[in-house]
Amino acid sequence: MLAAVAHDVDAVRKHFPALEEGAAHFDGPGGSQVPDVVGEAVASALVSAIANRGSVTKAERRAEEVVAGARKAAADLVGGAPGGIVFGRSTTQLTYDFSRALAKNWGPGDEVVVTRLDHDANIRPWVQAAEARGATVRWADFDPATGELPVDAIAGLLTDRTRLVAVTAASNLLGTRPDLPAITAKAHEAGALCYVDGVHLTPHTPVDVAALGADFFGCSPYKFLGPHLGLVAASPALLETLHPDKLAPSTDAVPERFELGTLPYELLAGTTAAIDFLAGLAPGEGTRRARLLDSMRALEEYEDSMLRLLDDGLAEIPRVTRYGSPTRRRTPTVLFSVEGVPSADVYRGLAAREVNAPAGSFYAIECSRHLGLGDTGAVRAGIAPYTNENDVHRLLEGVRHA
């Protein structure tokens, strides 16, 4: 029997209309399903009287309140400051924006460190920005046998010319969670900034950007039950030192100087609703930040129990190969293949059983290649707040018949 935890998955599932179709969703790493309250918040903002942000009309004030509310909610989620939350179309877009802003101060002789464990969105923007400025890119490799990224893999590359270290908080392909506090401490000792991809970590565990040592922390609301957009958290003081390209009449205030054009108010309203929903996953009182910490701890315990069930079940199925180490700490993500069956066929076979577990490299192309899986990758199954034991058993049964 699985250990009892505070996370009430049956109560949670009632808030997800998408589950009424009957599919078991293991595709959360690519984008989670959305609870009813998020859809309602998006719709309400869309049909409310709203205008460009301001303080004169009610419509202007409503827009201002939506933006301020979303900044505060996001700050509560990651342990940051509302004035340091930057919103954008996606985390990929924001990383490109920040890479160009930071690279303005780079030149020949400067160095940037990237890792092969990362999603390409935290690799290619830095590689291309470095190339444009004549800076050098240094690559940190992970252990393909375990999926682990040792601290020394990055520390050994650092010099007094290192300007930035780009590293993931959790691999979107393997779930591997590097020792971020140790990595960022080494980077800071060398005088480098740390840009952390927190997209795959944030949906599964309490986040504290200061404790992680992240100078910049990116994540995506649509991975944690919200709508499609991205955000980056940084200290307002650090943002003040950067001067991105922008339109002449647009404000130079932080964080607005990094946000191009009008923000999607309805998506920001949905983001606040998603964070409020997460804060209510476990019973509790106090500030939203305190409730988020309690809820995310309970969620992490529950998802780990589902992960153990999945790991143990896959281990009993002949011809299944799991990538990465099932005994190391990771997000509830499993990458696997079935001997003699192309992963794309496993994916289609599961889909025929209404089990959604896609196959691919999922933009972690360097990671997939380093694992020996080429560009095609393998099957990825991710646990989400609405995943239950029946879902896991359905997935295992589908793999047995692959």
QUIDAUR-V787723 format. One record per residue. N is the residue number from 1. RES is the residue in three letters. D_LAST is the distance of its C-alpha to the last C-alpha in Angstrom with 2 decimals. Layout:
N,RES,D_LAST + N,RES,D_LAST
//
This chain:
1,MET,27.02 + 2,LEU,26.78 + 3,ALA,30.18 + 4,ALA,32.00 + 5,VAL,32.62 + 6,ALA,34.76 + 7,HIS,31.94 + 8,ASP,31.67 + 9,VAL,28.24 + 10,ASP,29.07 + 11,ALA,32.22 + 12,VAL,30.54 + 13,ARG,27.88 + 14,LYS,30.76 + 15,HIS,31.88 + 16,PHE,28.77 + 17,PRO,29.04 + 18,ALA,25.76 + 19,LEU,23.90 + 20,GLU,25.46 + 21,GLU,22.93 + 22,GLY,20.40 + 23,ALA,17.72 + 24,ALA,16.67 + 25,HIS,17.86 + 26,PHE,16.66 + 27,ASP,18.30 + 28,GLY,21.69 + 29,PRO,22.19 + 30,GLY,22.59 + 31,GLY,24.79 + 32,SER,25.05 + 33,GLN,25.70 + 34,VAL,29.44 + 35,PRO,31.58 + 36,ASP,34.16 + 37,VAL,37.10 + 38,VAL,36.01 + 39,GLY,35.82 + 40,GLU,39.17 + 41,ALA,40.74 + 42,VAL,39.67 + 43,ALA,41.02 + 44,SER,44.22 + 45,ALA,44.99 + 46,LEU,44.42 + 47,VAL,46.87 + 48,SER,49.41 + 49,ALA,52.51 + 50,ILE,51.62 + 51,ALA,53.12 + 52,ASN,53.33 + 53,ARG,53.92 + 54,GLY,57.50 + 55,SER,59.95 + 56,VAL,62.20 + 57,THR,60.36 + 58,LYS,58.07 + 59,ALA,55.26 + 60,GLU,55.76 + 61,ARG,55.81 + 62,ARG,52.62 + 63,ALA,50.83 + 64,GLU,52.35 + 65,GLU,51.22 + 66,VAL,47.60 + 67,VAL,47.50 + 68,ALA,49.33 + 69,GLY,47.12 + 70,ALA,43.92 + 71,ARG,45.43 + 72,LYS,46.42 + 73,ALA,43.06 + 74,ALA,41.21 + 75,ALA,43.80 + 76,ASP,43.26 + 77,LEU,39.51 + 78,VAL,39.86 + 79,GLY,43.29 + 80,GLY,45.07 + 81,ALA,48.12 + 82,PRO,48.08 + 83,GLY,50.26 + 84,GLY,47.67 + 85,ILE,44.75 + 86,VAL,44.07 + 87,PHE,41.89 + 88,GLY,40.31 + 89,ARG,37.83 + 90,SER,35.09 + 91,THR,34.99 + 92,THR,34.40 + 93,GLN,37.58 + 94,LEU,39.52 + 95,THR,38.55 + 96,TYR,39.83 + 97,ASP,42.96 + 98,PHE,43.60 + 99,SER,42.94 + 100,ARG,45.66 + 101,ALA,48.03 + 102,LEU,47.68 + 103,ALA,47.88 + 104,LYS,51.33 + 105,ASN,52.68 + 106,TRP,50.86 + 107,GLY,52.28 + 108,PRO,52.29 + 109,GLY,51.95 + 110,ASP,49.91 + 111,GLU,46.40 + 112,VAL,43.12 + 113,VAL,40.21 + 114,VAL,36.57 + 115,THR,33.39 + 116,ARG,30.18 + 117,LEU,28.33 + 118,ASP,29.37 + 119,HIS,28.08 + 120,ASP,29.96 + 121,ALA,32.13 + 122,ASN,33.85 + 123,ILE,34.18 + 124,ARG,35.18 + 125,PRO,37.98 + 126,TRP,39.65 + 127,VAL,39.21 + 128,GLN,40.70 + 129,ALA,43.45 + 130,ALA,44.40 + 131,GLU,44.55 + 132,ALA,46.76 + 133,ARG,49.18 + 134,GLY,49.18 + 135,ALA,47.60 + 136,THR,45.39 + 137,VAL,41.69 + 138,ARG,40.52 + 139,TRP,36.85 + 140,ALA,35.58 + 141,ASP,32.52 + 142,PHE,30.11 + 143,ASP,28.77 + 144,PRO,25.34 + 145,ALA,24.68 + 146,THR,25.30 + 147,GLY,25.16 + 148,GLU,28.73 + 149,LEU,31.65 + 150,PRO,34.79 + 151,VAL,38.01 + 152,ASP,39.72 + 153,ALA,37.35 + 154,ILE,39.15 + 155,ALA,42.48 + 156,GLY,43.02 + 157,LEU,43.00 + 158,LEU,45.53 + 159,THR,49.08 + 160,ASP,52.02 + 161,ARG,50.87 + 162,THR,47.48 + 163,ARG,47.64 + 164,LEU,44.17 + 165,VAL,40.99 + 166,ALA,37.84 + 167,VAL,35.15 + 168,THR,32.22 + 169,ALA,32.44 + 170,ALA,28.67 + 171,SER,26.04 + 172,ASN,23.99 + 173,LEU,21.15 + 174,LEU,21.36 + 175,GLY,23.61 + 176,THR,26.19 + 177,ARG,29.66 + 178,PRO,32.46 + 179,ASP,35.81 + 180,LEU,37.34 + 181,PRO,40.76 + 182,ALA,41.31 + 183,ILE,40.19 + 184,THR,42.30 + 185,ALA,45.25 + 186,LYS,45.22 + 187,ALA,45.02 + 188,HIS,47.90 + 189,GLU,49.96 + 190,ALA,49.68 + 191,GLY,50.79 + 192,ALA,47.51 + 193,LEU,45.88 + 194,CYS,42.27 + 195,TYR,39.98 + 196,VAL,36.99 + 197,ASP,33.77 + 198,GLY,33.09 + 199,VAL,30.63 + 200,HIS,27.66 + 201,LEU,29.92 + 202,THR,32.05 + 203,PRO,29.60 + 204,HIS,28.94 + 205,THR,32.21 + 206,PRO,35.98 + 207,VAL,37.34 + 208,ASP,40.83 + 209,VAL,41.50 + 210,ALA,44.71 + 211,ALA,43.18 + 212,LEU,40.44 + 213,GLY,43.19 + 214,ALA,41.74 + 215,ASP,44.43 + 216,PHE,42.06 + 217,PHE,38.95 + 218,GLY,36.67 + 219,CYS,34.18 + 220,SER,32.71 + 221,PRO,33.31 + 222,TYR,30.27 + 223,LYS,28.14 + 224,PHE,30.12 + 225,LEU,30.14 + 226,GLY,32.81 + 227,PRO,33.45 + 228,HIS,32.84 + 229,LEU,35.40 + 230,GLY,36.03 + 231,LEU,38.70 + 232,VAL,40.32 + 233,ALA,42.44 + 234,ALA,45.37 + 235,SER,48.87 + 236,PRO,51.36 + 237,ALA,53.70 + 238,LEU,51.18 + 239,LEU,50.47 + 240,GLU,54.23 + 241,THR,54.29 + 242,LEU,51.94 + 243,HIS,53.13 + 244,PRO,50.43 + 245,ASP,51.36 + 246,LYS,52.14 + 247,LEU,54.38 + 248,ALA,58.09 + 249,PRO,58.68 + 250,SER,55.62 + 251,THR,56.31 + 252,ASP,56.34 + 253,ALA,55.57 + 254,VAL,52.63 + 255,PRO,49.81 + 256,GLU,50.54 + 257,ARG,51.48 + 258,PHE,47.79 + 259,GLU,46.66 + 260,LEU,47.14 + 261,GLY,48.27 + 262,THR,47.95 + 263,LEU,45.28 + 264,PRO,42.78 + 265,TYR,44.48 + 266,GLU,41.97 + 267,LEU,39.11 + 268,LEU,41.35 + 269,ALA,42.06 + 270,GLY,38.35 + 271,THR,37.95 + 272,THR,40.70 + 273,ALA,39.11 + 274,ALA,35.74 + 275,ILE,37.60 + 276,ASP,39.65 + 277,PHE,36.53 + 278,LEU,35.17 + 279,ALA,38.62 + 280,GLY,38.41 + 281,LEU,35.10 + 282,ALA,37.13 + 283,PRO,40.57 + 284,GLY,43.38 + 285,GLU,46.55 + 286,GLY,48.25 + 287,THR,47.65 + 288,ARG,44.46 + 289,ARG,43.81 + 290,ALA,44.23 + 291,ARG,41.97 + 292,LEU,39.28 + 293,LEU,39.45 + 294,ASP,39.16 + 295,SER,36.30 + 296,MET,34.27 + 297,ARG,34.83 + 298,ALA,33.57 + 299,LEU,30.55 + 300,GLU,29.77 + 301,GLU,30.02 + 302,TYR,27.75 + 303,GLU,25.06 + 304,ASP,25.27 + 305,SER,24.65 + 306,MET,21.45 + 307,LEU,20.47 + 308,ARG,21.24 + 309,LEU,19.12 + 310,LEU,16.09 + 311,ASP,17.03 + 312,ASP,17.65 + 313,GLY,14.42 + 314,LEU,12.36 + 315,ALA,14.95 + 316,GLU,14.21 + 317,ILE,10.57 + 318,PRO,10.91 + 319,ARG,10.05 + 320,VAL,10.07 + 321,THR,13.19 + 322,ARG,15.16 + 323,TYR,18.05 + 324,GLY,21.46 + 325,SER,22.96 + 326,PRO,21.73 + 327,THR,25.31 + 328,ARG,27.19 + 329,ARG,28.27 + 330,ARG,26.10 + 331,THR,25.22 + 332,PRO,22.25 + 333,THR,19.77 + 334,VAL,16.74 + 335,LEU,15.46 + 336,PHE,12.45 + 337,SER,10.23 + 338,VAL,7.59 + 339,GLU,9.74 + 340,GLY,9.65 + 341,VAL,7.32 + 342,PRO,9.77 + 343,SER,9.70 + 344,ALA,10.97 + 345,ASP,8.06 + 346,VAL,5.84 + 347,TYR,9.15 + 348,ARG,9.59 + 349,GLY,6.62 + 350,LEU,7.95 + 351,ALA,11.32 + 352,ALA,11.09 + 353,ARG,10.96 + 354,GLU,13.81 + 355,VAL,12.44 + 356,ASN,14.04 + 357,ALA,12.83 + 358,PRO,13.80 + 359,ALA,13.52 + 360,GLY,16.74 + 361,SER,19.83 + 362,PHE,21.38 + 363,TYR,24.84 + 364,ALA,24.79 + 365,ILE,25.05 + 366,GLU,27.26 + 367,CYS,25.03 + 368,SER,21.91 + 369,ARG,24.08 + 370,HIS,25.65 + 371,LEU,22.33 + 372,GLY,21.76 + 373,LEU,19.00 + 374,GLY,21.43 + 375,ASP,21.56 + 376,THR,17.87 + 377,GLY,17.01 + 378,ALA,13.65 + 379,VAL,11.90 + 380,ARG,14.71 + 381,ALA,15.00 + 382,GLY,18.61 + 383,ILE,20.49 + 384,ALA,23.37 + 385,PRO,26.39 + 386,TYR,24.79 + 387,THR,21.52 + 388,ASN,21.69 + 389,GLU,20.12 + 390,ASN,18.48 + 391,ASP,16.71 + 392,VAL,15.43 + 393,HIS,14.31 + 394,ARG,12.47 + 395,LEU,10.58 + 396,LEU,9.90 + 397,GLU,8.86 + 398,GLY,6.31 + 399,VAL,4.98 + 400,ARG,5.63 + 401,HIS,3.80 + 402,ALA,0.00
//
